[in-house]
Amino acid sequence: MTVPAPYGLGPIRVTAITGGEVEMVAPLTGSGYSVSGCSGGGGVSSQGGGGVRLICAEGPTATINDAMSLKVVKATDAAAVLRIGPAE
């Protein structure tokens, strides 16, 4: 799914849904990266860019790059409902 450019991520792709957790990957479009509320990590090159892997569980809202909030509303073995918006 595509997210607004100010969030610092390219399109987010879900790679796995297991046990109420959603694993996602996305390219980085800015020169930095930060996350709270989900596990995972990423690499940023000195010219910006790179990629990130996130594993987020149902419930808590994560903040990514101090710009985007991401909440896993519901996760089953076949589908997940994500709520993405500006960080509060």
Secondary structure by P-SEA (a helix, b strand, c coil): ccccccccccbbbbcccccccccbbbbbccccccccccccccccccccccbbbbbbcccbbbbccccbbbbcccccccbbbbbbcccc
